[in-house]
Amino acid sequence: MTLSIIDPIRDSRYEAFLERQPAASVFHTPGWLEALQRTYGYEPLVFTSSSSGDQLSDAMPFCKINHWVGGHRMVSLPFSDHCAPLADEPQRLGCLSNMLQEQLAAEGAQRMEVRVTSSVVPQYNGWHKTSTTFVLHELDMAPSIDEIFENLHKDCVQRKIHRAEREKLTLEHGVSELLLSKFCSLLLMTRRRHGLPPQPRSWFRNLLVCLRDKATIRIASKDGRPVAGILTLQYKHTLVYKYGCSDEQFSPLGGIQMLLWQAIQDAKKLKVTMLDMGRSEIENSGLVTFKDRWNATRTNLTYLQYPRPTTQTIQEAARSLISKRVFACMPDGLRSATGRLLYKYMG
C-alpha cells in the first residue's frame, strides 16, 4: 500500500466514497471542509491508498494548520467533534494509520492529530493520547416519537418543553441572514456568560452556504425577543446538534429544550434514526448532565497525536491564554475580534 493525496472539495470520487460509507458523518463532507477553508484558510486534503483514477477504498481527511505558536500540524479535523478514518475493509485502517506516520515529514508538518471513538484507538499504534478526553452523546431515534418523549427527563426536559408551550414561544427555522444575526447575538451572550470569545460570524455563514440544506438555524422568541437558538446539521440519517445559545434571563422558559424537541420531531419525519448531541469535556458536568437527561448514550472520544508532544499542544496553549475573567469583562467588539484570531489557530 502507498498513500496518495486528493483534494476532497474538487475530486468527485471522495463524495461518492462517503455515500457508500455508513460511518461517514457531516464532518467528513466536502461542505464542512470548504467552510473550514473559507473561514480559517486551512488547506484540506485526504490521504488514501487508492490509485489515481480508481474508485476510493479508504480515506482520511486532514486540514493543514500553520502557526508560529504551534508550528505546522495536520488535524483530522478542526472544530469537528469526531472524524473517524473510513475504509471499505476495516483491516485497512491499521495500515493507513501506520503509513500516516511516514507521511508526516513529507508534508512538512511537525504533528498529526486525529479524533476518534475509543473502539478505533487500538489501531493507532505509536500514537499518543492527549490530556483531554471527551464524551459523545447519541440518542437513538428509531423508537416512536411518543416513546422518545416518554424517556426524556420528566423535570428538566419534559416540563421545560411544556413550559415553552404555555409561554407561547414562537419558533423559526431556516438559513436567512436575519436568523443568523439573532443566533450570533445569542451566542455572544452565551460566550460572555462562559467567559469565552465567540466563534466568528463568518464561520456560521460559511456553514450555511457550504452545507446548504444540511445546516439549519432555529430560534425561539418570547414576544418578538429572541431567547434561545440552536444550529443543527443533518447528513444521511443523522441529525447533529452542533451549537446552542440563549439569553440567560429567559432560560426558565425552556427555549433550548423546545427547539431541540422541535428539531427531533422534524428529523423523525425525514427518517432520521440518530441524534448526535456532540462532544462534551468530561469535566463539564453541567453540559454532560444536560445531554444525559435526553436519554442519550455516552461514548468516549479520544484525541490522538503523533509523535508524542514534548511541549504544550496548541489547544492547551490557547486555553492557558484564555482567562475567563478577562474575556467576561471585554467589550463585545474586542471579544469578537479576539475570537476571530484565536480560533484560527486552535483548530
Sine and cosine of phi, psi and omega as CSV:
sin_phi,cos_phi,sin_psi,cos_psi,sin_omega,cos_omega
0.00,0.00,0.69,-0.72,0.11,-0.99
-0.78,-0.62,0.49,-0.87,-0.05,-1.00
-1.00,-0.01,0.63,-0.77,0.16,-0.99
-0.87,-0.50,0.35,-0.94,0.02,-1.00
-0.87,-0.49,0.75,-0.66,0.05,-1.00
-0.81,-0.59,0.32,-0.95,0.07,-1.00
-1.00,-0.02,0.94,-0.35,-0.09,-1.00
-0.94,0.35,-0.31,0.95,-0.01,-1.00
-0.99,0.12,-0.56,0.83,-0.09,-1.00
-0.96,-0.27,-0.35,0.94,-0.02,-1.00
-1.00,0.07,0.94,-0.34,-0.08,-1.00
-0.90,0.43,-0.35,0.94,0.01,-1.00
-0.89,0.46,-0.51,0.86,-0.07,-1.00
-0.92,0.39,-0.75,0.66,0.00,-1.00
-0.90,0.43,-0.60,0.80,0.05,-1.00
-0.90,0.44,-0.61,0.79,0.05,-1.00
-0.90,0.44,-0.69,0.73,0.00,-1.00
-0.88,0.48,-0.60,0.80,-0.01,-1.00
-0.88,0.48,-0.48,0.88,-0.02,-1.00
-1.00,0.04,-0.16,0.99,-0.12,-0.99
-0.99,-0.16,0.91,-0.41,0.02,-1.00
-0.87,0.49,-0.50,0.87,-0.06,-1.00
-1.00,0.04,-0.03,1.00,0.00,-1.00
-0.92,0.40,0.66,-0.75,-0.02,-1.00
-0.86,-0.51,0.11,-0.99,0.04,-1.00
-0.88,0.48,-0.42,0.91,-0.01,-1.00
-0.95,0.30,-0.30,0.95,0.07,-1.00
-0.99,0.13,-0.32,0.95,-0.27,-0.96
-0.95,0.32,0.45,-0.89,0.07,-1.00
-0.84,0.54,-0.55,0.83,0.01,-1.00
-0.89,0.45,-0.69,0.72,0.04,-1.00
-0.90,0.44,-0.69,0.72,0.00,-1.00
-0.90,0.43,-0.62,0.79,0.01,-1.00
-0.93,0.37,-0.60,0.80,0.05,-1.00
-0.90,0.44,-0.64,0.77,0.07,-1.00
-0.89,0.46,-0.68,0.74,-0.01,-1.00
-0.91,0.41,-0.71,0.70,-0.03,-1.00
-0.91,0.42,-0.65,0.76,-0.11,-0.99
-0.98,0.17,-0.71,0.70,-0.17,-0.98
-0.92,-0.40,-0.08,1.00,0.02,-1.00
0.97,0.23,0.25,0.97,0.03,-1.00
-0.93,0.37,0.50,-0.87,0.09,-1.00
-0.99,-0.14,0.93,-0.36,0.02,-1.00
-0.99,0.11,0.61,-0.79,0.08,-1.00
-0.48,-0.88,0.37,-0.93,0.03,-1.00
-0.79,-0.61,0.76,-0.65,0.12,-0.99
-1.00,-0.03,0.69,-0.73,0.03,-1.00
-0.52,-0.85,0.46,-0.89,0.08,-1.00
-1.00,-0.02,-0.02,1.00,0.00,-1.00
-0.97,0.23,0.59,-0.81,-0.01,-1.00
-0.98,0.22,0.32,-0.95,0.01,-1.00
-0.86,0.51,0.77,-0.64,0.02,-1.00
1.00,0.00,-0.31,0.95,0.00,-1.00
-0.99,0.11,0.41,-0.91,0.15,-0.99
-0.89,0.45,0.68,-0.74,-0.03,-1.00
-0.94,0.35,0.66,-0.75,0.07,-1.00
-0.92,-0.40,-0.21,0.98,0.09,-1.00
-0.36,-0.93,0.31,-0.95,-0.02,-1.00
-0.26,-0.97,0.61,-0.79,0.09,-1.00
-0.64,-0.77,0.94,-0.33,-0.04,-1.00
-0.99,0.15,0.55,-0.83,0.08,-1.00
-0.65,-0.76,0.31,-0.95,0.23,-0.97
-0.83,-0.56,0.68,-0.73,0.09,-1.00
-1.00,0.08,0.76,-0.64,0.04,-1.00
-0.84,-0.54,0.83,-0.56,-0.01,-1.00
-0.88,-0.48,0.81,-0.59,0.03,-1.00
-0.39,-0.92,0.56,-0.83,-0.05,-1.00
-0.92,0.38,-0.39,0.92,0.02,-1.00
-0.98,0.21,-0.79,0.62,-0.08,-1.00
-0.99,-0.15,-0.02,1.00,-0.02,-1.00
0.96,0.28,-0.26,-0.97,0.01,-1.00
-1.00,-0.03,0.81,-0.58,0.01,-1.00
-0.60,-0.80,0.32,-0.95,0.05,-1.00
-0.85,-0.52,0.77,-0.64,-0.11,-0.99
-0.83,-0.56,0.69,-0.73,0.04,-1.00
-0.84,-0.54,1.00,0.03,-0.03,1.00
-0.72,-0.69,0.45,-0.89,0.01,-1.00
-0.86,0.51,0.65,-0.76,0.07,-1.00
0.86,0.51,0.28,0.96,0.04,-1.00
-0.97,-0.24,0.74,-0.67,-0.04,-1.00
-0.90,0.44,-0.57,0.82,0.01,-1.00
-0.34,-0.94,0.45,-0.90,0.02,-1.00
-0.39,-0.92,0.99,0.14,-0.06,-1.00
-0.94,0.34,0.60,-0.80,0.14,-0.99
-0.90,0.43,0.51,-0.86,-0.09,-1.00
-0.85,-0.53,0.60,-0.80,0.02,-1.00
-0.38,-0.92,0.53,-0.85,0.09,-1.00
-0.91,0.42,-0.57,0.82,0.01,-1.00
-0.88,-0.48,0.90,-0.43,-0.07,-1.00
-0.81,0.58,-0.51,0.86,-0.04,-1.00
-0.92,0.40,-0.27,0.96,0.02,-1.00
-0.96,0.28,-0.34,0.94,-0.11,-0.99
-0.91,0.41,-0.62,0.79,0.02,-1.00
-0.89,0.46,-0.68,0.74,0.04,-1.00
-0.91,0.43,-0.64,0.77,-0.01,-1.00
-0.89,0.46,-0.69,0.72,-0.01,-1.00
-0.91,0.40,-0.58,0.82,0.03,-1.00
-0.93,0.37,-0.65,0.76,0.00,-1.00
-0.93,0.37,-0.48,0.88,0.02,-1.00
-0.89,0.46,-0.56,0.83,0.02,-1.00
-0.88,0.48,-0.64,0.77,0.01,-1.00
-0.95,0.32,-0.43,0.90,-0.07,-1.00
-0.98,0.19,-0.28,0.96,-0.13,-0.99
-0.82,0.57,-0.81,0.59,-0.04,-1.00
-0.91,0.41,-0.59,0.81,-0.03,-1.00
-0.88,0.47,-0.50,0.86,-0.01,-1.00
-1.00,-0.01,0.03,1.00,0.02,-1.00
0.94,0.34,0.37,0.93,-0.01,-1.00
-0.98,-0.18,0.42,-0.91,0.03,-1.00
-0.99,-0.14,-0.30,0.96,-0.08,-1.00
-0.38,-0.93,0.53,-0.85,0.14,-0.99
-0.88,-0.47,0.59,-0.81,0.07,-1.00
-0.76,-0.65,0.69,-0.72,0.08,-1.00
-0.77,-0.64,0.48,-0.88,-0.09,-1.00
-0.82,-0.58,0.96,-0.27,-0.17,-0.99
-0.74,-0.68,0.25,-0.97,0.12,-0.99
-0.98,0.18,0.30,-0.95,-0.08,-1.00
-0.87,0.50,-0.48,0.88,-0.06,-1.00
-0.93,0.37,-0.39,0.92,-0.04,-1.00
-1.00,-0.03,-0.31,0.95,-0.11,-0.99
-0.80,0.60,-0.68,0.74,-0.05,-1.00
-0.84,0.54,-0.37,0.93,-0.02,-1.00
-0.99,0.16,-0.10,1.00,-0.05,-1.00
-0.97,-0.24,0.94,0.35,0.03,-1.00
-0.92,0.38,0.73,-0.69,0.03,-1.00
1.00,0.04,-0.12,0.99,0.03,-1.00
-1.00,0.05,0.48,-0.88,-0.08,-1.00
-0.95,-0.32,0.75,-0.66,0.05,-1.00
-0.96,0.29,0.70,-0.71,0.07,-1.00
-0.96,0.27,0.21,-0.98,-0.12,-0.99
-0.96,0.27,-0.36,0.93,-0.06,-1.00
-0.98,-0.18,0.80,-0.61,0.05,-1.00
-0.93,-0.38,0.66,-0.75,-0.03,-1.00
-0.90,-0.43,0.34,-0.94,0.14,-0.99
-0.87,-0.48,0.56,-0.83,0.04,-1.00
-0.94,-0.34,0.74,-0.67,0.06,-1.00
-0.96,-0.27,0.75,-0.67,0.04,-1.00
-0.73,-0.68,0.71,-0.71,0.01,-1.00
-0.93,-0.36,0.84,-0.54,0.05,-1.00
-0.95,0.32,0.87,-0.49,-0.03,-1.00
-0.97,-0.25,0.28,0.96,0.04,-1.00
-0.93,0.36,-0.59,0.81,0.03,-1.00
-0.88,0.47,0.20,-0.98,0.03,-1.00
-0.91,0.41,0.32,-0.95,-0.02,-1.00
-0.89,0.45,-0.55,0.83,0.04,-1.00
-0.92,0.39,-0.65,0.76,0.03,-1.00
-0.92,0.40,-0.65,0.76,0.03,-1.00
-0.87,0.49,-0.73,0.69,-0.02,-1.00
-0.89,0.46,-0.66,0.75,-0.04,-1.00
-0.88,0.47,-0.49,0.87,-0.04,-1.00
-1.00,0.04,-0.06,1.00,0.06,-1.00
-0.97,0.26,0.45,-0.89,-0.01,-1.00
-0.85,0.52,0.78,-0.62,-0.13,-0.99
-0.88,0.47,-0.72,0.69,-0.09,-1.00
-0.99,0.10,-0.72,0.70,-0.19,-0.98
-1.00,0.01,-0.20,0.98,0.03,-1.00
-0.82,-0.57,-0.86,0.51,-0.06,-1.00
-0.86,0.51,-0.74,0.68,-0.02,-1.00
-0.92,0.39,-0.55,0.84,0.05,-1.00
-0.90,0.43,-0.66,0.75,0.02,-1.00
-0.90,0.45,-0.70,0.71,0.03,-1.00
-0.90,0.44,-0.59,0.81,0.03,-1.00
-0.90,0.44,-0.68,0.73,0.02,-1.00
-0.88,0.48,-0.61,0.79,0.04,-1.00
-0.92,0.40,-0.68,0.73,0.01,-1.00
-0.91,0.41,-0.57,0.82,0.00,-1.00
-0.97,0.24,-0.09,1.00,0.01,-1.00
0.83,0.56,0.73,0.69,0.10,-0.99
-0.90,0.44,0.67,-0.74,0.05,-1.00
-1.00,-0.07,0.65,-0.76,-0.06,-1.00
-0.90,-0.43,0.69,-0.73,0.08,-1.00
-0.78,-0.63,0.49,-0.87,0.12,-0.99
-0.53,-0.85,0.46,-0.89,-0.01,-1.00
0.40,-0.92,-0.38,-0.93,-0.06,-1.00
-0.72,-0.70,0.36,0.93,-0.08,-1.00
-0.95,0.31,0.32,-0.95,0.04,-1.00
-0.91,0.42,-0.53,0.85,0.03,-1.00
-0.91,0.42,-0.70,0.71,0.03,-1.00
-0.91,0.42,-0.61,0.79,0.04,-1.00
-0.89,0.47,-0.66,0.75,0.01,-1.00
-0.89,0.45,-0.69,0.73,0.03,-1.00
-0.89,0.46,-0.69,0.73,-0.01,-1.00
-0.89,0.46,-0.73,0.69,-0.05,-1.00
-0.92,0.40,-0.54,0.84,0.07,-1.00
-0.91,0.42,-0.68,0.73,0.05,-1.00
-0.92,0.39,-0.61,0.80,0.02,-1.00
-0.89,0.45,-0.65,0.76,0.02,-1.00
-0.88,0.48,-0.66,0.75,0.06,-1.00
-0.88,0.48,-0.71,0.71,-0.07,-1.00
-0.91,0.40,-0.70,0.71,-0.01,-1.00
-0.93,0.38,-0.56,0.83,0.08,-1.00
-0.89,0.46,-0.68,0.74,0.01,-1.00
-0.88,0.48,-0.59,0.81,-0.01,-1.00
-1.00,0.04,-0.05,1.00,-0.01,-1.00
0.95,0.32,0.59,0.81,-0.05,-1.00
-0.73,-0.68,0.45,-0.89,0.07,-1.00
-0.97,0.24,0.48,-0.87,0.03,-1.00
-0.99,0.16,0.43,-0.90,0.16,-0.99
-0.92,0.39,0.48,-0.88,-0.03,-1.00
-0.91,0.42,0.58,-0.81,0.02,-1.00
-0.85,0.53,-0.55,0.83,-0.01,-1.00
-0.87,0.49,-0.50,0.87,0.02,-1.00
-0.89,0.45,-0.73,0.69,-0.02,-1.00
-0.94,0.33,-0.62,0.79,0.04,-1.00
-0.89,0.45,-0.66,0.75,0.00,-1.00
-0.93,0.38,-0.55,0.83,0.09,-1.00
-0.88,0.48,-0.70,0.71,-0.01,-1.00
-0.90,0.43,-0.63,0.78,-0.03,-1.00
-0.96,0.27,-0.75,0.66,-0.13,-0.99
-0.97,0.23,-0.54,0.84,0.00,-1.00
-1.00,-0.01,-0.21,0.98,0.06,-1.00
0.77,0.63,-0.87,-0.50,-0.11,-0.99
-0.96,0.27,0.01,1.00,0.03,-1.00
-1.00,0.09,-0.23,0.97,-0.06,-1.00
-0.88,-0.47,0.63,-0.78,0.00,-1.00
-0.59,-0.81,0.71,-0.70,0.16,-0.99
-0.99,-0.16,0.68,-0.74,0.06,-1.00
-0.81,-0.58,0.74,-0.67,-0.04,-1.00
-0.80,-0.60,0.71,-0.71,0.13,-0.99
-0.94,-0.33,0.71,-0.70,-0.03,-1.00
-0.78,-0.62,0.48,-0.88,0.09,-1.00
-0.87,-0.49,0.90,-0.44,-0.02,-1.00
0.79,0.61,0.65,0.76,0.05,-1.00
1.00,0.08,-0.07,1.00,-0.01,-1.00
-0.98,-0.21,0.84,-0.54,0.03,-1.00
-0.88,0.48,0.76,-0.65,-0.03,-1.00
-0.86,-0.51,-0.32,0.95,0.00,-1.00
-0.36,-0.93,0.48,-0.88,0.02,-1.00
-0.50,-0.87,0.52,-0.85,0.11,-0.99
-0.69,-0.73,0.43,-0.90,0.13,-0.99
-0.85,-0.53,0.84,-0.54,-0.02,-1.00
-0.89,-0.45,0.43,-0.90,0.04,-1.00
-0.81,-0.59,0.60,-0.80,0.02,-1.00
-0.76,-0.65,0.74,-0.68,0.05,-1.00
-0.58,-0.81,0.81,-0.59,-0.07,-1.00
0.81,0.59,-0.85,-0.53,-0.08,-1.00
-0.97,-0.25,0.39,0.92,-0.03,-1.00
-0.83,-0.56,0.74,-0.68,0.14,-0.99
-0.97,-0.24,0.75,-0.66,-0.01,-1.00
-0.93,-0.36,0.84,-0.54,0.14,-0.99
-1.00,0.03,0.99,-0.16,-0.18,-0.98
-1.00,-0.08,-0.71,0.70,-0.05,-1.00
-0.70,-0.72,0.59,-0.81,0.07,-1.00
-0.64,-0.77,0.54,-0.84,-0.01,-1.00
-0.41,-0.91,0.36,-0.93,-0.07,-1.00
-0.33,-0.95,0.29,-0.96,0.16,-0.99
-1.00,-0.01,0.91,-0.41,-0.17,-0.98
-0.84,0.54,-0.58,0.82,-0.07,-1.00
-0.92,0.39,-0.29,0.96,0.02,-1.00
-0.96,-0.29,0.16,0.99,-0.03,-1.00
-0.84,0.55,-0.60,0.80,0.01,-1.00
-0.88,0.48,-0.29,0.96,-0.04,-1.00
-0.97,0.25,-0.21,0.98,0.07,-1.00
0.98,0.18,0.50,0.86,-0.04,-1.00
-0.88,0.47,-0.75,0.67,-0.01,-1.00
-0.88,0.48,-0.72,0.69,-0.01,-1.00
-0.87,0.48,-0.66,0.75,-0.01,-1.00
-0.92,0.39,-0.66,0.75,0.01,-1.00
-0.90,0.44,-0.68,0.73,-0.02,-1.00
-0.92,0.38,-0.63,0.78,0.03,-1.00
-0.92,0.40,-0.63,0.78,0.05,-1.00
-0.91,0.42,-0.64,0.77,0.04,-1.00
-0.89,0.45,-0.63,0.78,0.03,-1.00
-0.90,0.44,-0.70,0.71,0.00,-1.00
-0.89,0.45,-0.68,0.73,0.02,-1.00
-0.90,0.43,-0.64,0.77,-0.02,-1.00
-0.92,0.39,-0.59,0.81,0.03,-1.00
-0.86,0.51,-0.60,0.80,0.01,-1.00
-0.91,0.41,-0.40,0.92,0.00,-1.00
-0.99,-0.12,0.23,0.97,0.05,-1.00
0.93,0.37,0.43,0.90,0.10,-1.00
-0.94,0.35,0.68,-0.73,-0.07,-1.00
-0.91,-0.41,-0.11,0.99,-0.03,-1.00
-0.58,-0.81,0.71,-0.71,0.15,-0.99
-0.96,-0.28,0.91,-0.41,0.08,-1.00
-1.00,-0.02,0.93,-0.37,-0.05,-1.00
-1.00,-0.01,0.10,0.99,0.11,-0.99
1.00,0.09,0.06,-1.00,-0.06,-1.00
-1.00,0.05,0.39,-0.92,0.12,-0.99
-0.62,-0.79,0.66,-0.76,0.14,-0.99
-0.91,0.40,0.71,-0.71,-0.09,-1.00
-0.87,0.49,-0.44,0.90,0.01,-1.00
-0.98,0.22,-0.26,0.97,-0.02,-1.00
-1.00,0.08,0.98,0.21,-0.13,-0.99
-0.89,0.46,-0.54,0.84,-0.01,-1.00
-0.90,0.43,-0.72,0.69,0.00,-1.00
-0.93,0.36,-0.65,0.76,0.02,-1.00
-0.88,0.47,-0.69,0.73,0.01,-1.00
-0.90,0.43,-0.66,0.76,0.04,-1.00
-0.83,0.56,-0.70,0.71,-0.03,-1.00
-0.96,0.27,-0.57,0.82,0.07,-1.00
-0.84,0.53,-0.60,0.80,-0.09,-1.00
-0.95,0.31,-0.12,0.99,0.12,-0.99
-1.00,-0.05,0.19,0.98,0.00,-1.00
0.90,0.43,0.49,0.87,0.01,-1.00
-1.00,0.08,0.53,-0.85,-0.01,-1.00
-1.00,0.01,0.68,-0.73,0.01,-1.00
-1.00,0.00,0.62,-0.78,0.15,-0.99
-0.71,-0.71,0.64,-0.77,0.02,-1.00
-0.96,0.27,0.68,-0.73,0.16,-0.99
-0.94,-0.33,0.73,-0.69,-0.01,-1.00
-0.84,-0.55,0.78,-0.62,0.03,-1.00
-0.99,-0.17,0.80,-0.60,-0.10,-0.99
-0.90,-0.44,0.50,-0.87,0.05,-1.00
-0.76,-0.65,0.48,-0.88,0.16,-0.99
-0.63,-0.78,0.74,-0.67,-0.12,0.99
-0.98,0.20,-0.08,-1.00,0.04,-1.00
-0.86,0.50,0.80,-0.60,-0.02,-1.00
-0.94,0.35,0.63,-0.78,0.04,-1.00
-0.99,-0.17,-0.21,0.98,0.05,-1.00
-0.74,-0.68,-0.04,-1.00,0.05,-1.00
-0.84,0.54,0.61,-0.79,0.16,-0.99
-0.95,0.31,0.31,-0.95,0.00,-1.00
-0.88,0.48,-0.59,0.81,0.03,-1.00
-0.90,0.43,-0.69,0.72,-0.01,-1.00
-0.92,0.39,-0.62,0.79,0.03,-1.00
-0.90,0.43,-0.67,0.75,0.00,-1.00
-0.91,0.41,-0.67,0.74,0.01,-1.00
-0.89,0.46,-0.59,0.81,0.01,-1.00
-0.92,0.38,-0.39,0.92,0.03,-1.00
-0.99,0.13,-0.34,0.94,-0.05,-1.00
-0.99,0.14,0.95,-0.31,0.10,-0.99
-0.99,-0.16,0.90,-0.43,-0.05,-1.00
-0.87,0.49,-0.55,0.83,0.02,-1.00
-0.91,0.41,-0.67,0.74,-0.03,-1.00
-0.90,0.43,-0.76,0.65,-0.05,-1.00
-0.92,0.39,-0.54,0.84,0.01,-1.00
-0.91,0.42,-0.46,0.89,-0.04,-1.00
-0.99,-0.10,-0.16,0.99,-0.04,-1.00
-0.93,0.38,0.56,-0.83,0.19,-0.98
-0.88,0.47,0.48,-0.88,-0.08,-1.00
-0.85,0.53,-0.65,0.76,-0.02,-1.00
-0.89,0.46,-0.68,0.73,0.01,-1.00
-0.93,0.36,-0.62,0.78,0.02,-1.00
-0.88,0.47,-0.67,0.74,0.01,-1.00
-0.91,0.41,-0.67,0.74,0.01,-1.00
-0.90,0.44,-0.64,0.77,0.03,-1.00
-0.90,0.43,-0.64,0.77,0.02,-1.00
-0.88,0.47,-0.67,0.75,0.01,-1.00
-0.86,0.50,-0.62,0.78,-0.01,-1.00
-0.97,0.25,-0.70,0.71,-0.14,-0.99
-0.95,0.32,-0.71,0.70,-0.09,-1.00
-0.92,0.39,-0.46,0.89,0.01,-1.00
-0.86,0.52,-0.56,0.83,-0.08,-1.00
-0.98,-0.18,-0.15,0.99,0.06,-1.00
-0.98,0.20,-0.71,0.71,-0.01,-1.00
0.86,0.51,0.00,0.00,0.00,0.00
